[in-house]
Amino acid sequence: MDSSNCSISRKQMIFYFDYSWWLSGIGTLSIASLGLIFNSMVIYVLCDKRMISSFFNRLLVFLAIVDNLFLANSISVAVMEQLSGAGSAFANTIFVHLLYPTRNMLMCASIYMTISLACERFNSTSNPYLHRARQHMNACYRLSVYILPVISFSMVYNIPKFFDLKVISVDSDCTNTTAIENGT
């Protein structure tokens, strides 16, 4: 095949792939791995007998778990891109049908869990008597009041993400590979 029809040179392609490998591969793996380690340490500390008795700490543990799931998703994407290549049909299919929608759900859940934590803090400081009375309620019920709406909303809001992208086969003068296309 003649590469003169391509819009970028071979040197530019090599630079792009090298830069992508370092930034998207090694950079993402390093930062996400550190995040996983630190979040796991937070979970370990907050699950101590003295710390877990606080309702706020239980909400923080759930937030750390959601963040760890998001980071694990990011690591999966980076590893899949580096090991199987960005043009692999299997990698693109897994990304489009599983990792991309899940990533959006987890990010949404993390954001709204942070808002739930802020609401809990606001309720405890603005009306301490009512907050103290709520502490005698069942802890599982109180957790479900915060966590279930966050999970439900995150899942329902991101259902369209499953239909957002599709995998197509691309044949051009430069490459023969699969690609991800906007599903609309």
N, C-alpha and C positions, 0 to 999 in steps of 0.2 A: 504494500500500500504506500502511496505517496503521501508523506506528511506535510506537503506544501499547502494542502487545503485547510490545515488546522490553523486556528487563530493564534495559538501560542507556540513558541519554539520548544524543542526538546529540552534545552537548558532550563527554560522556565518551568516546564513540567517536573523536572527532577528537583528543582528548588522548592516548588510547591509541595511535592510529596515529602521531601525531607523536613520542611518547616511544619507541615501537617503532622508528621510523625512525632516531632518533638513537642509541639504545642498541644495537639489534640490527644495524642497517645500518652506520652510520658508526663506532661503537665497535668492532664486530667487524672491520670492514675495516682500521681503523687499527692495532689491536693485532696482528692476524694478519699484516698487511703488514710491520710492524716485526719480528715473529718470523721471517718468511721472509727478510728482509734479513740479520738477525743470524745465523740458521742458515746461510745461504749464505756469509757471511763465515767462519764456523767451518769449513765444508767446504773453502773455498778455502785457509785457513791449514793445516788438517790434511792436505791433499793435497800439501803441499810435499814435496820429495824427502827432506828430513831428518826430517819429522814422520810421513810415511806408513810409514816403516820400523817404527814401533812398532805392535804388534798391538792394543794398547789404543786407539790413535788410529784404527785402522781400524774398530774397533767403534763408536767415537764418531762417525765419519763416517756409518756406517749408521744410528745413532740420529738424527742430524741430518737425514738423508734421510727417514726415516719421519716425523719431526716436521714437516718441510716438506710432505710429502704430506698430513698431517693439517691443517695450516694452509691449504693450497690447497683442501682440501675445505671448510673453514669459510668461506673467502672465496667459494667457489662457491655455498654455501647463502645467504650474505648477499646476494650480487649477484643471485641468482635471485629471492629474496624481494623485493628492492627494485625490480628491473626488471620482473618479470612479475607481481608482486603475490602475496600469500600465498594467494589463492583461485584462482589459475590452475591449470587441470587439468594442463597440461604440467609446471609447476613441481612440483606435488604428486606427479605420477607419477615424475619424475626423482628427487625427494627420497626417496620411499618405496622405489623399486626399486634405486637406485644409491648416492646420497649417504649415507643413513642407515646402511645396513649397512657401507659402506666406512669411514665415520667410526668406527664401533665396532671394526672390525678394526684400523684404524690406531692407535686409542687403546690397544687391547690389546697390539699389537706394540710400541708405545712403552714401555708399562709393563714388559713382560717383557724388552725389550732393556735397560732400565735395570737390571733384576735380573741379567741376563747380565753386564753391566758390573761389577756388584758382586761376582758370583761370580768373574770373572776377576781383579779386584783382590784378593779374599780368597785365591784360589789363589796369586797371585804373592807375597803377603806371608806367608802361613802356611807355604808350602813353596817357598822360593826355588830350591832345587836342582832340584826337579822342574819348576818353571816355566822355569828356564834350559834344561833339556833339551828342553822342549816348543817352545822358540823355534826349534829347528833343524828342526822338522817343517814340512811344506808349509803355507804361510800360507792358501791357499785351503781346504784341508781343515780347518784350525783355525777359520777363519771360518764354514765350513758347519756345524761342530759347534755353534756358538752361534746362527747366523742361521736355519738351516733349521727347527729345532724351534720357534723363536719365530714364524716366518711360518706354519708348518703349524698350530700350536696356535691362533694368532689367527684363521686362516681357519675351521678346523673349529669352534672354540668359538662363532663368531659366525654360523654358517649359519642358526640360527633367526631372526636379525634380518631375513633376507629375507622371512620370513613373519609378522613382528611387526605390521606396519601394512598397511592397504589404503586405497585412494582410493575415496571414495564421493561421490555427488552429494547435496547437501543443499538442500532446498526448505523455506524457512520464511517466516514473515511478515516477517522483517527482511531476509533476503538470499536470493539464489539463486546458489550457488557450490559448489565441490567442497571436500571436507574430508578429513582424514586420520583414520582410525579404527583402534583397536586391532584387529589381525587375529584375535584369539581369540574 
